[in-house]
Amino acid sequence: MKQKVNQIRDLALIEKVLKKSKVGILAYRDDKGKINQTVTPFVYVDKNIFLFSDNDENFDRIIFNSNVNFSVLREDKISKENVLDFAPVYRSLQIWCNGIIKNVDDSKIKDKVIEAYFNKYDIKPEEGEKELDKLFIIDTEQLQAAEMLGS
């Protein structure tokens, strides 16, 4: 098995993928030190990732103001342009960020993020209001991306 990994430093490309992607994986430690992962919808606004919970028990285990990791994976078509010493069978782009998770209480931020959520998921506000009971922010400290080609 061969693999080639290219670091992506183009912030515009990273942000474009984050704005289009529908779900990501949140990894965090609970109060017992156990690592938990949950797949969750998200919105990327003002260089931060916002998550929503509607009484999801996974979010009840999060220790707020602690470090979390968030990842998004996108599979891409393999282009013939890549000059490699092997024939790749997969190509993916992975974006991950580290940051501190916090509750969001500011009503201006909530309104802005809720509007972005409705636009991203094409939901009418009256249909989705219950889904936005709890709003969390990952105060992004580090944002990285890599393209992986492999066989």
C-alpha positions, 0 to 999 in steps of 0.5 A, spaced: 500 500 500 502 506 497 500 513 500 502 520 498 500 526 503 500 533 501 499 539 506 494 544 504 495 551 506 490 554 502 486 557 507 480 559 502 480 552 499 479 550 507 474 555 508 470 553 502 470 545 504 468 547 511 462 551 508 460 546 504 461 540 508 454 537 512 457 533 517 464 532 521 466 528 527 467 531 534 472 528 538 472 529 546 474 527 553 468 526 558 469 527 565 471 520 566 477 521 561 474 516 556 475 519 548 468 520 545 466 521 538 460 523 535 458 525 528 454 532 528 452 537 523 456 544 523 456 551 521 463 554 519 462 562 521 467 567 522 473 562 523 470 558 528 466 551 528 459 552 531 455 545 533 448 544 535 444 539 540 437 537 540 438 533 547 443 529 544 446 525 550 453 525 546 453 533 548 451 532 555 458 528 556 462 534 554 466 538 559 466 545 556 472 550 556 476 543 554 480 542 548 476 538 543 478 535 536 473 536 530 475 533 523 471 533 516 473 528 510 471 529 503 473 524 498 475 527 491 475 524 484 482 522 482 485 526 477 489 524 471 494 530 472 497 527 478 504 525 477 506 519 482 510 513 482 503 509 483 496 509 481 492 511 486 485 508 488 483 514 492 483 521 494 481 525 500 481 531 503 481 531 511 481 538 515 481 538 522 481 543 527 483 543 535 480 548 539 476 549 546 469 548 546 464 553 549 457 554 550 454 560 546 449 565 549 450 571 545 444 573 542 447 576 536 452 570 535 446 565 535 442 569 530 448 570 525 449 562 526 442 560 526 441 564 519 447 560 516 445 554 519 438 555 515 441 557 509 446 551 509 441 546 510 436 549 506 431 549 512 425 554 513 426 557 520 419 554 523 421 547 521 428 547 524 427 551 530 427 545 535 434 543 532 437 549 535 436 548 542 443 548 544 449 552 540 456 550 542 462 554 539 469 550 537 474 556 538 479 554 533 486 554 535 489 550 529 486 549 523 490 544 518 488 540 512 491 535 508 490 531 501 491 524 501 492 519 495 493 512 496 492 505 493 
